[in-house]
Amino acid sequence: MKQAGFPLGILLLSWVSYITDFSLVLLIKGGALSGTDSYQSLVNKTFGFPGYMLLSALQFMYPFIAMISYNIITGDTLSKVFQRIPGVDPGNFFISRHFIIVVSTVTVTLPLSLYRDIAKLGKISFISTILTTVILGIVMTRAVSLGPNIPKTDDAWVFAKPNAIQAVGVMSFAFICHHNCFLVYGSLKEPTIAKWCWIIHTSILVSVLICVVFATCGYLTFTGFTQGDLFENYCRSDDLVTFGRFCYGVTVILTYPIECFVTRDVIANVFFGGNLSSAFHIILTAVIITAAMLVSLLIDCLGKVLELNGVLCAAPLIFIIPSACYLKLSEEPRTHSDKIMACVMLPVGAVVMVAGFVMAVTNPQDCTHGQELFYCFPDNISLTNISRSPFQLTSQPSLWNLSVFQ
C-alpha cells in the first residue's frame, strides 16, 4: 500500500489475486491437456529442454529466496520477543537475530524439511492458519488503539504512487504458490479439475480477504512510515504485539519446509531423475537449508528481498509461463475467454518483470534495520511538530504519553 498508494494498492491486490486464481487453474488444465503431472514436465513438453531449464531455475530461485526471507523474518521477529523476557540483556548474543536463525534452522526447519511427503505438513499448515488469524486480530486491535496517535504522512491518501509496479512484485510474492501446485494437486485423495477449482477459488478468496485487512489496518496505522516487515513498525515495549511477533515467527518457521520441498524437488528432477536415496535426500536438504541460512545472516532488509523475488521469479511463474503453456497447448478458438485472458497476462507479466526489476534496483525500499521509529522513544514527543519525512524526524517535548502503546 505504501509503494502503490492506498486506493490503487487495494485494486492491484484484488487484480493480482484474480490473476493468481486464474493461472493456478490454467496450470492444472495445461497438465491435463499435455498428460503431465508437474510444472517442469508441463513446460518441458510444451517448450522443450530450454523451457524446462528456465522454469527449473525460476522454480528453484523463488522458494530458495523465500526461505531466505523467512529466516530474516524469524530472526527479526523472535529476537524482539526474547528481549521482552525480564532480566534478559537486549545485547545478549543468545537472543540476537543471527543466533535465533541458526537455532531455529537446526532444531525446527531442518527436521521438518526432511519429510518426503508434503501431505505430512497438512497439520502444520493448519496451525499456521490459526496463528495467522491471531496475528490479524492483533494488527486490527492496534489499528484502533495506536493508529490515531501516529501522524499521517503528507502523501498518505494519494490514489497512486510511482512505485506501483514494485508493489505488484511484492503482491506476486505473497500470492504465488504455482511452484508447488502440482505437488498439492497430487496430494488430493481424488484429484479432479473441478475439485481443484473449488479449492483454489476458496483459498484465494480467503487469502485476499486476509491480505486486504492486513494491508488496510497496517497502512492506516503507519501510512508512510510502513516497513517491509510490518512488525518492525511496532514498539518493542508493546506486549500485545510481542505475542503477535511470537505467533508470526512460529507461523513463518512452520511455512518454511514447504518451500524447501520445492527447491529439493527441482534439484532432484534436474540432476537425479527425480529419485534420491535416503542418504542423499538428507545431504541435499541440509545443503539447501544451510545455504539459505548463510545468505539470510548477511541480509536484514526484508522489503528488498520481497521486491526482487516478486519481479524476477513470481511474475514469470504467475503471469508469463502458465499463459504461454496454455496458449500453445489449447485448441480452443482465439475468442475463448481463457485464451483472451492468457494473451493479456503475457505482456503484463513481461512489463512487471522488467520494469519492476529496474525500479527495485534504482529505487530500493528504505529499512530501519531494527531501529525503533520515532513514536517509540521513551520521552514524551510532540505530534504537532514532527517532520513528515518517514526517516528524518524531529520532535519537541509535549504532553503526549507513550503509555498508550503498552
N, C-alpha and C positions, 0 to 999 in steps of 0.2 A: 504493500500500500504506500509505503514511503517512497519507493522508487517510481511508481507509476502515477501517483495521485490517487486519492481515496476513491472517488467515483469510478474513474477508469479502471482502477485496480480491481474493484468488485466485478465489473463487467468482464475483464480479462480472466479473472479467476473462474467465472462461470463458463467462459468460452473454452479455456484450457481443459476444464473438467469434461465438457461435452466432447471435445476432440479426443480426449483420453478414452472415454467410453466407446466412442465410435471406432477408434483404431484397435482397441483390445478385441472387440467383436470381429473386426476386419481380419485380424491376425489368425484367429481360430478358423474363420471362414476360408482364409487362404490355405491354412493347413489341411482343411477338408478337401479343397479343390486339388491340392498337389499330392495328397496322400502322405503328408509328413506329420511328425509329432513333436517337433521342436522348432524354435525360431531359426536356429542355424541351418537345419536341414531344409526348411522352407526357402530361405534365401539362397541356399546352395542349388536347389532345384530350379529356382527362378532365374538367378543371375550367375550361376556357375561359381567356380572357385574364387575369383576376385571378390565377388559379392559376399561370399562366405567368410573370407578373411577380414573384410572390412567390418562386417557385423560382429564377428568374433572379437575384434579389437574394441569395438564400442561396448559390447556386452561385458567385456572384462573391465574396461575403464570405468563404466558407470557405477557398478556395485563396489568396485575397489575404492573409488573416490568417496562413495557413500560411506564405506567402512571408516575411512579417514575422518569424515565429518562426524560420524557417530562417536568416535574416540574423542574428538575435540569437545563435543557436547558433554560427554561423560566427565572428562577432566575439568572443564569449566564449571559444570553444574555441581558435581558432588564435592569438589574442593570447598565451595562456599557452604555446603551443607555441614561438612565436618568442622568448619571454622566456628560454627554456632554451638558446638559442644562446650559446655562450661569447663574452664581450665585449660583448654587447648590453645596453644600459641598459634596465631594465624601464620607465622613464618615457619612452622614445623614442617620438615621435609616429608613426613609421612602423610600429610594432608595436601601436599602440592599436586597440581594437575598432572605432572609427569608421573609421580608415584601411583596416583589413582588409575591412570591409563594403563600402566604396566600391570598392576594388581588385578584390575577388572578383566584385562585380557587373559591373563594366566588362569584365573580362578573361575571365570564365568563364560566369557565368549568363546574361548578355545574349546572347552569341554562340550558346550552346546553345538559348536560348529562341526564337531567330529561325527555327528549323526550322518547317516547315509540317506535316510528317508525324510524328505521335507515335511511329510504329513505328521511326523512326531513333534513338530513345533506348533501344532494346532492349539494346544492348551496354553502354551507360552504366548502365542499371538492373542488369545482371548484375554489373558492377564494384562497385556499391553493395552488392549482396547478399553478395559475397565479403568486402568490408570490414566489413560488419555481423557476420559470423562471427568475424573477427579481434577486433573490439571485445568481442564476447560472451566470448571466451576470456580477455581481459584482465580484464573485470569478475569473472569466475568465479575467476581467479587471486587477485585482490585480496580477494575474499570470504574466501578461506582464509588469506592472509598478513596482511591488515590487519584484518579483522573482529574477531578475538578481542582486539585491543588497544584497541578503542574501546568505552567504556562504553555500556551499553544504557539507553535512557530508561525511566522507570517504566511508561509505558503501551505498551511495545513489543509486547506479545503479547496485548493485549485483542482479543476477537473482532471487535468493530465499533466504529466511531467516528462522531460526529455528522456529519462531512463526507463521508459515503459518496456522496452524490449528486454532489458536486463531483468525486469520483474517477471516477464514471461519465462525467462530461463529458470528463475527460482521456482515459479509455479510448476513448470515442467518437471523439475527435480522432485517437487512434493508429490506429484500425482503418478509419476511413471512407475509401472510395475510390469512393463512389457517384457523385460529381460527374464522374468520368471513366470510369465503367464502360462506357458506350456507345461511347466512343472506343476503348477497349481491345477490346471485343467486335467492333467493326467492323474492327479491325486483324488479326483472325484470318484465316487463309487460307480456312478453311471454317467460318464461324460457325454453330454449331448450339447449341440449348439444352443438349443432352447434353454437348457438349464444354465449354460454359461452366460447367456444374455441376461437371464434373471439375476444371477449372482453379480455380474458387472454393473447392471443398472442400479441395483440396491446398494452395492458397495460404494460406487461413485457418488450416488446421491447423499449417502450418509457422510462420506468424506468431504464433499464440497460444503455441506452444511456446517460441519465442524470447522473447516478451514475458514469459512466466512465469519463465523462467530469469533474464532481466534483472532483473525486479522482485524475485524472491526473493533473488538474490545482492546486488543493490543495497541492499535493505531490511535484510537480515541483517547487512550490513556497517555501516550507519549508523543504522538504526532511526529514532528521532525527529529526528535531525539531517539526514535526507534532504532534498535540494533538488529543485526542479522540474527542473533540469538536473543529472542525476546526476554529471556530470564536474566540477561546481562543488564537490562534496564532497571530491575527491581533492586531495592536496597538490601544489603546483606543482613541488616538487623530485623528484617521483616520475617517473623516466624512462620506465618501462614505460607508465604512464598517459599521459605526454606523447605517446608513439607512438599510443596509443589515441585521444587527442584529435585528433591529425592525421588518423587514419583516419575519425573521426567527422565532422570538418569537411569532408573530401573527400566523404563519403557524403551529407551534407546539401546541399552545393553541387551535386552531381550529381542530387539528387532535385528540387531547386528548379524546373528547367524544366518538369517535368510539371504542376506547379500553375499555372505561367504559361500553359501551353497552355489550360487550362480557363478562366481568367479572360478571356483574349483571345477564346476561342470564344464565351463568353457575350455579351460586348460585340458581337462580330460578328453574332451571331444576333439580338440585340435591336434593334440600331440600324442594321445594314447588310445585313440579309437573309442573313447567313452568308457573304457574299463580300467579300474585302478585296483591293485592288490591292497589288502588291508594295511600293510606297512607303508606303501607309498601314499595311500589315502591320508594317513596320519601325517606323514612328512610334508606332503603338498599343502595340507590345511595349515600346518604350523608355519610354513614358509610364507604363505599368503598373509596370514594374520600378523606375523612378525613384521613383514614389510609395511603393512598398513599402520601398525603401531609406531614404527620408527619415523615414518613421514608425519604422523599426527603429533609426535613430540616436538617437531620443528615448526608447526603452524598453529597459530592461535586466533585466526580471524575466520570465523565460520561463514560470514556473508560472501567472501570472495570464493571460497570453495563451492558454495551452493551455486553461485552465478556461473562459474566456469564449467562445472559439471552439467548444469542445466543446458547451457547453449551448445556445448561441444558434444555431449553424449545423449542427453534426454531428448533434445529437439529432433535429431535424426531418428532415434528409436521410436518416438511418438508420431511425428509428422511425416517424415520422408519415406522410410523403409516400408512400413505397412501399406502405405498408399501405392508405392511403386510395385510391390509384390502383387497386390490385388488387381491393379490396372493391367498387369501383364498376364495374370492367370485367368481372370474373369472373362467370360464370353457374353456377359450382359451387354445390351446396347449402350452406346455412349451417353444416352439421355437418362440412363438409370440413376437413381438418386445416390447410390453408393459410389458410382463412378464419378459423378459430378463432385461429390464431396472429396473424393480422393484427389481429383485434379486440383481442387482448391488447396488442400493440405500440403501438397508437394512444394509449390513455390513459397508458401507462407513459412514452411519449415526451413527452407533454404535461407530466407531473409532473417529469420530469428537466429539461425545458427551463425551466419557470417556477421551480421550487424551486432548481435549480442556479444560475440567474442571481441570484436573491435572495441565496443563500449566498455566491456568488463575490464579490458586491459588498459584503456586510456582513461577511464573514469571509475576506478575501483571504489567499493564501499569503504566508508570510514569505520574503524573499530576502536573501542575504548581499551582493548587489551586488558580486560579485567579491572579497570579503574572504576571507582564509584562516580556516578554522574552528580551534577551539582546539587540536586534536590535531596541527596542522601547525606550531605555534610552535617555533622553533629550540631553546628551552630545554627541559630535562627537566621534565615535569609529572607530577603525581600522578594516578593513575587511581582512587584511593580517596577523594579529597577534591574531587570535582567536582560542582557544582550540576547537577541533572538537567534544567533547562530548556534547550532546544536553543539558545537565543540569549543566555542570560545565564549565562555560565560563569566560574567562578573556579578557580584552581589554586594548588598549593604545590609547592615543589621536591621531587623524589623521584629514584629511581634509574632511571626508565624512559628509554630511549634511543630517540629518534625515527629512528635509522638503519634501523629495521625498515621504514620506508616507502620507502626508496631502493633 
